[in-house]
Amino acid sequence: MLKILLIIIIIIFLFYLINKNTYNEYFENNNLDIFIPEKNSWLNSSRNIKYNNNYLEVELKNDDDKWIYNKMEIHPLLLNQNLINKNGRLTYNLSKEDDDKIMKQLFPIHNGNIIPETIVDDCVMLSVNIPKYNKIREETLNILNEYKLPEIEVFYGYTPDTKYNSKFYDLMENKNQRNELALGMLEIFENFVNKYDNLNKNAWLLYLEDDVRPINVDKNDTLNILYNIPIDAELIRPYIGKNEKINMKNMKYNISYGGGLNHAFYISVSGCKKVINYSKKYKWKYVCDIDLYKLAKHCGGFPTGNDGWNLSSTNNNNDITSLLKENEKINMYSMSNIIFDQTSLPLTL
């Protein structure tokens, strides 16, 4: 028994030495703050560290004492920022000042050609016809009716029991995850394309979920008109940016990519086509609407650690961007101010 105990102690000690030497090796060979143990607590709960061509691979222990694999690009803007282990995920721990500065560089304001005025042709709300959501939807519609929007059409989507009836169900790569939202969204997009494609019109759709709430705009402002949007825009996100009042005519637009689980956006016929073609060619890979935002033109290969919103949804991977040809990617932007929030996962409410 003592021999076995002694062997276990030796193994633990050797493991400590190996990892200690690993830290020192990286600290000596890479002049990066992320490899300084005194500044990076994640090193104390890590193993199997690899660093090549600006990509850091490591396993981290999560709160349940399980090892989680991470692969993260060390973005040039974040070279000297320190990392923490956030429940098994490498994450930057930035000050607000640094975060604001870096976000402006990661998602710059568009300064190219614009379209002065774009009419939003349709508005479709995704919901389900069950008592809980009927009540939520009715309350939401009563609020939205006070704003200037296109006439709102309700599309009744799928539940876990009915999702098998969707024409897009066979295009879901992982049928064991929550696919109901993606299925309803894809059918809305297809209906929109079929409506306007024959008219040779690149129309615009406002897509909403049934608990959405307008914020930061007056009720007499025009949510059915987009002003000064980038000329190549295909999808515009109205829930990222400053939580401040704004007139729609003064809106700016930032390059955007990544994220998910969102509740409102403007999308054109050309954008809808790309989403549908992606699902048919490559299949829908992740939960809910995660895939949609990885179709963005500027989306990188892997999370940077400054975009932790999608880590758990994708298991820290992005196996979408590398698949796509340039003409299959969506020109995606976000508004400079938040104009839609939601009650289920509120950003500001």
C-alpha positions as a Markdown table, in Angstrom:
| # | Residue | x | y | z |
|---|---|---|---|---|
| 1 | Met | 0.0 | 0.0 | 0.0 |
| 2 | Leu | 2.8 | 2.4 | 0.9 |
| 3 | Lys | 4.5 | 1.6 | -2.4 |
| 4 | Ile | 1.4 | 2.5 | -4.4 |
| 5 | Leu | 1.0 | 5.7 | -2.4 |
| 6 | Leu | 4.6 | 6.6 | -3.1 |
| 7 | Ile | 4.2 | 6.0 | -6.8 |
| 8 | Ile | 1.1 | 8.2 | -6.9 |
| 9 | Ile | 3.0 | 11.0 | -5.1 |
| 10 | Ile | 5.9 | 10.7 | -7.6 |
| 11 | Ile | 3.6 | 10.8 | -10.6 |
| 12 | Ile | 1.9 | 14.0 | -9.2 |
| 13 | Phe | 5.2 | 15.6 | -8.6 |
| 14 | Leu | 6.5 | 14.8 | -12.1 |
| 15 | Phe | 3.3 | 16.2 | -13.6 |
| 16 | Tyr | 3.9 | 19.4 | -11.6 |
| 17 | Leu | 7.5 | 19.6 | -12.8 |
| 18 | Ile | 6.5 | 19.0 | -16.5 |
| 19 | Asn | 3.9 | 21.7 | -16.4 |
| 20 | Lys | 6.2 | 24.1 | -14.5 |
| 21 | Asn | 8.8 | 23.6 | -17.2 |
| 22 | Thr | 6.2 | 24.1 | -19.8 |
| 23 | Tyr | 5.3 | 27.5 | -18.4 |
| 24 | Asn | 9.0 | 28.5 | -18.2 |
| 25 | Glu | 9.6 | 27.3 | -21.7 |
| 26 | Tyr | 6.8 | 29.4 | -23.1 |
| 27 | Phe | 7.8 | 32.3 | -21.0 |
| 28 | Glu | 11.3 | 32.2 | -22.3 |
| 29 | Asn | 10.4 | 31.5 | -26.0 |
| 30 | Asn | 7.4 | 33.8 | -26.3 |
| 31 | Asn | 7.6 | 37.4 | -25.3 |
| 32 | Leu | 3.9 | 37.6 | -24.5 |
| 33 | Asp | 2.2 | 38.5 | -21.2 |
| 34 | Ile | -0.2 | 35.6 | -21.5 |
| 35 | Phe | 2.7 | 33.2 | -20.5 |
| 36 | Ile | 3.7 | 35.1 | -17.3 |
| 37 | Pro | 2.4 | 32.9 | -14.4 |
| 38 | Glu | 2.1 | 35.8 | -12.0 |
| 39 | Lys | -0.3 | 37.6 | -14.3 |
| 40 | Asn | -2.2 | 34.6 | -15.7 |
| 41 | Ser | -4.0 | 32.4 | -13.3 |
| 42 | Trp | -5.2 | 30.1 | -16.1 |
| 43 | Leu | -1.7 | 28.5 | -16.1 |
| 44 | Asn | -2.4 | 27.0 | -12.7 |
| 45 | Ser | -5.3 | 25.0 | -14.1 |
| 46 | Ser | -4.0 | 24.0 | -17.5 |
| 47 | Arg | -2.3 | 21.1 | -19.3 |
| 48 | Asn | -1.2 | 20.2 | -22.8 |
| 49 | Ile | -0.2 | 23.7 | -23.8 |
| 50 | Lys | 0.7 | 24.3 | -27.4 |
| 51 | Tyr | 1.5 | 27.6 | -29.1 |
| 52 | Asn | 2.1 | 27.8 | -32.9 |
| 53 | Asn | 1.5 | 30.5 | -35.5 |
| 54 | Asn | -0.5 | 32.8 | -33.1 |
| 55 | Tyr | -2.8 | 29.9 | -32.0 |
| 56 | Leu | -2.9 | 28.8 | -28.4 |
| 57 | Glu | -4.2 | 25.4 | -27.6 |
| 58 | Val | -4.7 | 24.2 | -24.1 |
| 59 | Glu | -6.9 | 22.2 | -21.8 |
| 60 | Leu | -8.4 | 24.0 | -18.8 |
| 61 | Lys | -10.2 | 22.6 | -15.8 |
| 62 | Asn | -13.8 | 23.9 | -15.5 |
| 63 | Asp | -15.9 | 24.4 | -12.4 |
| 64 | Asp | -16.9 | 20.7 | -12.5 |
| 65 | Asp | -13.2 | 19.6 | -12.5 |
| 66 | Lys | -13.4 | 18.5 | -16.1 |
| 67 | Trp | -10.8 | 19.3 | -18.8 |
| 68 | Ile | -12.0 | 21.5 | -21.6 |
| 69 | Tyr | -10.1 | 21.9 | -24.8 |
| 70 | Asn | -9.5 | 25.4 | -26.0 |
| 71 | Lys | -8.1 | 26.7 | -29.3 |
| 72 | Met | -7.8 | 30.4 | -29.5 |
| 73 | Glu | -6.2 | 32.9 | -31.9 |
| 74 | Ile | -4.0 | 35.4 | -30.1 |
| 75 | His | -5.3 | 38.4 | -31.9 |
| 76 | Pro | -2.6 | 41.1 | -32.7 |
| 77 | Leu | -4.7 | 43.7 | -30.8 |
| 78 | Leu | -4.7 | 41.5 | -27.7 |
| 79 | Leu | -1.0 | 40.4 | -27.6 |
| 80 | Asn | -0.3 | 41.9 | -24.2 |
| 81 | Gln | -3.6 | 41.4 | -22.5 |
| 82 | Asn | -3.8 | 38.8 | -19.7 |
| 83 | Leu | -6.1 | 35.8 | -19.8 |
| 84 | Ile | -8.2 | 34.0 | -17.1 |
| 85 | Asn | -9.9 | 30.6 | -16.9 |
| 86 | Lys | -13.6 | 31.2 | -17.0 |
| 87 | Asn | -15.2 | 27.8 | -16.3 |
| 88 | Gly | -12.8 | 26.1 | -18.6 |
| 89 | Arg | -12.7 | 28.8 | -21.3 |
| 90 | Leu | -9.8 | 31.1 | -22.0 |
| 91 | Thr | -11.1 | 34.6 | -21.7 |
| 92 | Tyr | -9.5 | 38.1 | -21.7 |
| 93 | Asn | -10.0 | 40.1 | -18.5 |
| 94 | Leu | -10.0 | 43.6 | -20.0 |
| 95 | Ser | -10.6 | 46.9 | -18.4 |
| 96 | Lys | -13.5 | 48.9 | -19.8 |
| 97 | Glu | -11.1 | 51.4 | -21.3 |
| 98 | Asp | -9.1 | 48.6 | -23.1 |
| 99 | Asp | -12.3 | 46.8 | -24.1 |
| 100 | Asp | -13.8 | 49.9 | -25.7 |
| 101 | Lys | -10.6 | 50.7 | -27.5 |
| 102 | Ile | -10.2 | 47.1 | -28.9 |
| 103 | Met | -13.8 | 46.7 | -29.8 |
| 104 | Lys | -13.6 | 49.8 | -32.0 |
| 105 | Gln | -10.7 | 48.3 | -33.8 |
| 106 | Leu | -12.2 | 44.8 | -34.1 |
| 107 | Phe | -15.5 | 46.2 | -35.4 |
| 108 | Pro | -14.7 | 49.5 | -37.2 |
| 109 | Ile | -17.3 | 52.0 | -38.4 |
| 110 | His | -18.1 | 51.7 | -42.1 |
| 111 | Asn | -16.8 | 54.7 | -44.0 |
| 112 | Gly | -17.4 | 53.6 | -47.6 |
| 113 | Asn | -20.3 | 54.0 | -50.1 |
| 114 | Ile | -23.8 | 54.2 | -48.7 |
| 115 | Ile | -27.4 | 54.0 | -49.7 |
| 116 | Pro | -29.2 | 57.1 | -48.5 |
| 117 | Glu | -32.6 | 55.4 | -47.9 |
| 118 | Thr | -33.7 | 51.8 | -47.9 |
| 119 | Ile | -37.3 | 50.8 | -47.4 |
| 120 | Val | -37.9 | 47.7 | -45.2 |
| 121 | Asp | -40.5 | 45.8 | -47.2 |
| 122 | Asp | -41.7 | 43.1 | -44.7 |
| 123 | Cys | -41.6 | 42.3 | -41.0 |
| 124 | Val | -42.1 | 38.7 | -39.9 |
| 125 | Met | -42.2 | 37.5 | -36.3 |
| 126 | Leu | -41.2 | 33.9 | -35.4 |
| 127 | Ser | -43.4 | 32.4 | -32.7 |
| 128 | Val | -45.1 | 29.1 | -31.8 |
| 129 | Asn | -48.8 | 28.5 | -31.3 |
| 130 | Ile | -48.9 | 27.3 | -27.7 |
| 131 | Pro | -50.4 | 29.0 | -24.6 |
| 132 | Lys | -47.2 | 30.3 | -23.1 |
| 133 | Tyr | -46.0 | 32.0 | -26.3 |
| 134 | Asn | -49.4 | 33.1 | -27.4 |
| 135 | Lys | -49.5 | 35.3 | -24.3 |
| 136 | Ile | -45.9 | 36.6 | -24.8 |
| 137 | Arg | -46.6 | 37.3 | -28.5 |
| 138 | Glu | -49.9 | 39.2 | -27.8 |
| 139 | Glu | -48.1 | 41.5 | -25.4 |
| 140 | Thr | -45.3 | 42.1 | -27.8 |
| 141 | Leu | -47.5 | 42.9 | -30.7 |
| 142 | Asn | -49.5 | 45.4 | -28.6 |
| 143 | Ile | -46.2 | 47.2 | -27.9 |
| 144 | Leu | -44.9 | 47.0 | -31.5 |
| 145 | Asn | -48.1 | 48.4 | -32.9 |
| 146 | Glu | -47.2 | 51.8 | -31.3 |
| 147 | Tyr | -44.1 | 52.0 | -33.6 |
| 148 | Lys | -43.7 | 52.7 | -37.3 |
| 149 | Leu | -43.0 | 49.2 | -38.7 |
| 150 | Pro | -44.0 | 47.3 | -41.8 |
| 151 | Glu | -47.2 | 45.3 | -41.2 |
| 152 | Ile | -46.2 | 42.4 | -38.9 |
| 153 | Glu | -46.8 | 38.8 | -40.1 |
| 154 | Val | -46.6 | 36.1 | -37.6 |
| 155 | Phe | -44.9 | 32.8 | -38.7 |
| 156 | Tyr | -45.7 | 29.9 | -36.5 |
| 157 | Gly | -42.6 | 27.7 | -36.2 |
| 158 | Tyr | -41.8 | 24.5 | -34.5 |
| 159 | Thr | -41.6 | 22.9 | -31.0 |
| 160 | Pro | -39.4 | 20.0 | -30.0 |
| 161 | Asp | -42.3 | 17.7 | -30.8 |
| 162 | Thr | -43.1 | 19.2 | -34.3 |
| 163 | Lys | -39.6 | 20.1 | -35.6 |
| 164 | Tyr | -39.5 | 16.8 | -37.7 |
| 165 | Asn | -42.2 | 18.3 | -39.9 |
| 166 | Ser | -40.0 | 21.1 | -41.2 |
| 167 | Lys | -38.8 | 20.8 | -44.8 |
| 168 | Phe | -35.3 | 21.9 | -43.5 |
| 169 | Tyr | -35.1 | 19.2 | -40.8 |
| 170 | Asp | -32.8 | 16.9 | -42.8 |
| 171 | Leu | -30.4 | 19.8 | -43.2 |
| 172 | Met | -29.7 | 20.0 | -39.4 |
| 173 | Glu | -26.3 | 18.3 | -38.9 |
| 174 | Asn | -26.9 | 17.7 | -35.2 |
| 175 | Lys | -30.5 | 16.6 | -34.7 |
| 176 | Asn | -30.1 | 16.2 | -30.9 |
| 177 | Gln | -29.7 | 19.9 | -30.3 |
| 178 | Arg | -32.2 | 22.8 | -30.2 |
| 179 | Asn | -33.1 | 23.3 | -33.9 |
| 180 | Glu | -36.5 | 24.8 | -33.7 |
| 181 | Leu | -35.4 | 28.4 | -34.1 |
| 182 | Ala | -33.2 | 27.7 | -37.1 |
| 183 | Leu | -35.9 | 25.7 | -38.8 |
| 184 | Gly | -38.5 | 28.5 | -38.5 |
| 185 | Met | -35.9 | 31.1 | -39.5 |
| 186 | Leu | -34.9 | 29.2 | -42.7 |
| 187 | Glu | -38.6 | 28.8 | -43.7 |
| 188 | Ile | -39.2 | 32.6 | -43.2 |
| 189 | Phe | -36.1 | 33.4 | -45.3 |
| 190 | Glu | -37.3 | 31.0 | -48.1 |
| 191 | Asn | -40.8 | 32.5 | -48.1 |
| 192 | Phe | -39.3 | 36.0 | -48.3 |
| 193 | Val | -37.0 | 35.1 | -51.2 |
| 194 | Asn | -39.8 | 33.4 | -53.1 |
| 195 | Lys | -42.0 | 36.5 | -52.7 |
| 196 | Tyr | -39.5 | 39.0 | -54.1 |
| 197 | Asp | -37.0 | 37.1 | -56.2 |
| 198 | Asn | -39.3 | 36.9 | -59.2 |
| 199 | Leu | -39.7 | 40.7 | -59.0 |
| 200 | Asn | -35.9 | 41.1 | -59.4 |
| 201 | Lys | -35.9 | 43.1 | -56.1 |
| 202 | Asn | -33.4 | 42.9 | -53.4 |
| 203 | Ala | -36.0 | 43.6 | -50.7 |
| 204 | Trp | -35.4 | 43.9 | -47.0 |
| 205 | Leu | -37.0 | 42.0 | -44.1 |
| 206 | Leu | -37.1 | 42.8 | -40.4 |
| 207 | Tyr | -37.0 | 39.5 | -38.6 |
| 208 | Leu | -38.3 | 39.5 | -35.0 |
| 209 | Glu | -38.7 | 37.0 | -32.2 |
| 210 | Asp | -41.8 | 37.2 | -30.1 |
| 211 | Asp | -40.4 | 38.9 | -27.0 |
| 212 | Val | -38.6 | 41.7 | -28.7 |
| 213 | Arg | -38.8 | 45.3 | -27.4 |
| 214 | Pro | -37.9 | 48.6 | -29.2 |
| 215 | Ile | -35.7 | 50.9 | -27.2 |
| 216 | Asn | -33.8 | 54.1 | -27.6 |
| 217 | Val | -36.0 | 55.3 | -30.5 |
| 218 | Asp | -39.1 | 57.5 | -30.4 |
| 219 | Lys | -42.4 | 56.0 | -31.4 |
| 220 | Asn | -42.7 | 58.4 | -34.3 |
| 221 | Asp | -39.3 | 57.4 | -35.7 |
| 222 | Thr | -39.1 | 55.2 | -38.8 |
| 223 | Leu | -38.1 | 51.6 | -38.0 |
| 224 | Asn | -39.4 | 50.7 | -41.5 |
| 225 | Ile | -36.7 | 52.8 | -43.2 |
| 226 | Leu | -32.9 | 52.3 | -43.0 |
| 227 | Tyr | -30.8 | 55.4 | -43.6 |
| 228 | Asn | -27.2 | 55.5 | -45.0 |
| 229 | Ile | -26.6 | 51.8 | -44.8 |
| 230 | Pro | -23.4 | 50.4 | -46.4 |
| 231 | Ile | -24.0 | 49.8 | -50.1 |
| 232 | Asp | -23.0 | 46.1 | -49.8 |
| 233 | Ala | -25.0 | 45.4 | -46.6 |
| 234 | Glu | -27.0 | 42.2 | -46.4 |
| 235 | Leu | -27.6 | 41.8 | -42.7 |
| 236 | Ile | -27.8 | 44.5 | -40.1 |
| 237 | Arg | -27.9 | 43.8 | -36.4 |
| 238 | Pro | -29.8 | 46.3 | -34.2 |
| 239 | Tyr | -28.8 | 45.1 | -30.8 |
| 240 | Ile | -25.1 | 45.8 | -30.5 |
| 241 | Gly | -23.7 | 49.2 | -29.7 |
| 242 | Lys | -24.4 | 52.1 | -27.4 |
| 243 | Asn | -27.4 | 52.0 | -25.1 |
| 244 | Glu | -28.4 | 55.6 | -25.9 |
| 245 | Lys | -31.3 | 57.4 | -27.6 |
| 246 | Ile | -30.9 | 58.0 | -31.3 |
| 247 | Asn | -32.7 | 59.2 | -34.4 |
| 248 | Met | -32.6 | 56.5 | -37.1 |
| 249 | Lys | -31.3 | 59.1 | -39.6 |
| 250 | Asn | -28.2 | 59.5 | -37.5 |
| 251 | Met | -27.3 | 55.8 | -37.2 |
| 252 | Lys | -23.8 | 54.6 | -38.0 |
| 253 | Tyr | -22.9 | 51.1 | -39.0 |
| 254 | Asn | -20.0 | 48.9 | -37.8 |
| 255 | Ile | -18.5 | 45.8 | -39.4 |
| 256 | Ser | -19.9 | 42.8 | -37.5 |
| 257 | Tyr | -19.5 | 39.0 | -37.1 |
| 258 | Gly | -19.9 | 36.2 | -34.5 |
| 259 | Gly | -22.3 | 35.8 | -31.7 |
| 260 | Gly | -25.7 | 34.3 | -31.6 |
| 261 | Leu | -29.0 | 33.8 | -29.8 |
| 262 | Asn | -30.4 | 37.1 | -31.1 |
| 263 | His | -33.8 | 38.4 | -31.4 |
| 264 | Ala | -34.0 | 41.0 | -34.2 |
| 265 | Phe | -32.2 | 41.8 | -37.4 |
| 266 | Tyr | -32.7 | 43.3 | -40.8 |
| 267 | Ile | -31.8 | 41.1 | -43.7 |
| 268 | Ser | -32.0 | 41.4 | -47.5 |
| 269 | Val | -33.1 | 38.9 | -50.2 |
| 270 | Ser | -29.4 | 38.3 | -51.1 |
| 271 | Gly | -28.6 | 37.7 | -47.5 |
| 272 | Cys | -31.5 | 35.2 | -47.1 |
| 273 | Lys | -30.3 | 33.4 | -50.3 |
| 274 | Lys | -26.8 | 32.9 | -48.8 |
| 275 | Val | -28.2 | 31.5 | -45.6 |
| 276 | Ile | -30.5 | 29.0 | -47.4 |
| 277 | Asn | -27.7 | 28.0 | -49.8 |
| 278 | Tyr | -25.3 | 27.5 | -46.9 |
| 279 | Ser | -27.7 | 25.2 | -45.1 |
| 280 | Lys | -28.3 | 23.1 | -48.3 |
| 281 | Lys | -24.6 | 22.9 | -49.2 |
| 282 | Tyr | -23.0 | 22.5 | -45.8 |
| 283 | Lys | -25.9 | 21.7 | -43.4 |
| 284 | Trp | -26.7 | 23.7 | -40.3 |
| 285 | Lys | -24.1 | 22.8 | -37.6 |
| 286 | Tyr | -24.9 | 24.6 | -34.3 |
| 287 | Val | -27.7 | 25.4 | -32.0 |
| 288 | Cys | -30.3 | 28.1 | -32.8 |
| 289 | Asp | -28.9 | 30.9 | -35.0 |
| 290 | Ile | -25.1 | 30.5 | -34.3 |
| 291 | Asp | -24.3 | 29.5 | -37.9 |
| 292 | Leu | -25.9 | 32.7 | -39.2 |
| 293 | Tyr | -23.3 | 35.0 | -37.6 |
| 294 | Lys | -20.4 | 32.8 | -38.6 |
| 295 | Leu | -21.3 | 33.4 | -42.3 |
| 296 | Ala | -20.2 | 36.9 | -41.9 |
| 297 | Lys | -17.5 | 38.1 | -44.3 |
| 298 | His | -15.0 | 39.1 | -41.5 |
| 299 | Cys | -15.5 | 36.2 | -39.2 |
| 300 | Gly | -12.2 | 34.7 | -38.1 |
| 301 | Gly | -11.2 | 31.1 | -37.8 |
| 302 | Phe | -11.5 | 30.7 | -34.1 |
| 303 | Pro | -12.7 | 32.7 | -31.1 |
| 304 | Thr | -10.2 | 35.3 | -29.8 |
| 305 | Gly | -11.1 | 35.1 | -26.2 |
| 306 | Asn | -12.8 | 38.5 | -26.5 |
| 307 | Asp | -16.0 | 36.9 | -27.9 |
| 308 | Gly | -17.0 | 34.4 | -25.2 |
| 309 | Trp | -20.7 | 34.6 | -26.2 |
| 310 | Asn | -20.4 | 31.6 | -28.6 |
| 311 | Leu | -17.7 | 29.4 | -26.9 |
| 312 | Ser | -20.1 | 27.0 | -25.2 |
| 313 | Ser | -22.4 | 26.8 | -28.3 |
| 314 | Thr | -19.7 | 25.8 | -30.7 |
| 315 | Asn | -17.3 | 23.9 | -28.4 |
| 316 | Asn | -14.8 | 26.6 | -29.1 |
| 317 | Asn | -14.6 | 25.8 | -32.8 |
| 318 | Asn | -15.4 | 27.5 | -36.0 |
| 319 | Asp | -15.5 | 25.0 | -38.8 |
| 320 | Ile | -17.7 | 27.2 | -41.0 |
| 321 | Thr | -15.6 | 30.1 | -42.1 |
| 322 | Ser | -13.0 | 28.0 | -43.8 |
| 323 | Leu | -15.7 | 26.1 | -45.8 |
| 324 | Leu | -17.0 | 29.2 | -47.5 |
| 325 | Lys | -16.1 | 30.9 | -50.7 |
| 326 | Glu | -16.0 | 34.7 | -50.6 |
| 327 | Asn | -19.2 | 35.0 | -52.5 |
| 328 | Glu | -21.0 | 32.7 | -50.0 |
| 329 | Lys | -20.2 | 35.1 | -47.1 |
| 330 | Ile | -22.6 | 37.7 | -45.8 |
| 331 | Asn | -21.8 | 41.4 | -45.6 |
| 332 | Met | -22.8 | 41.9 | -42.0 |
| 333 | Tyr | -23.0 | 45.1 | -40.0 |
| 334 | Ser | -24.3 | 46.2 | -36.6 |
| 335 | Met | -26.0 | 49.5 | -35.8 |
| 336 | Ser | -24.1 | 52.0 | -33.7 |
| 337 | Asn | -26.9 | 52.1 | -31.1 |
| 338 | Ile | -29.2 | 49.4 | -29.7 |
| 339 | Ile | -32.8 | 49.7 | -30.9 |
| 340 | Phe | -34.2 | 46.3 | -30.1 |
| 341 | Asp | -33.9 | 44.3 | -26.9 |
| 342 | Gln | -35.8 | 41.2 | -25.6 |
| 343 | Thr | -37.4 | 40.1 | -22.4 |
| 344 | Ser | -36.0 | 36.6 | -22.2 |
| 345 | Leu | -32.3 | 37.5 | -22.4 |
| 346 | Pro | -32.2 | 41.3 | -21.9 |
| 347 | Leu | -29.2 | 43.4 | -22.8 |
| 348 | Thr | -30.5 | 46.6 | -21.3 |
| 349 | Leu | -34.0 | 46.0 | -19.9 |
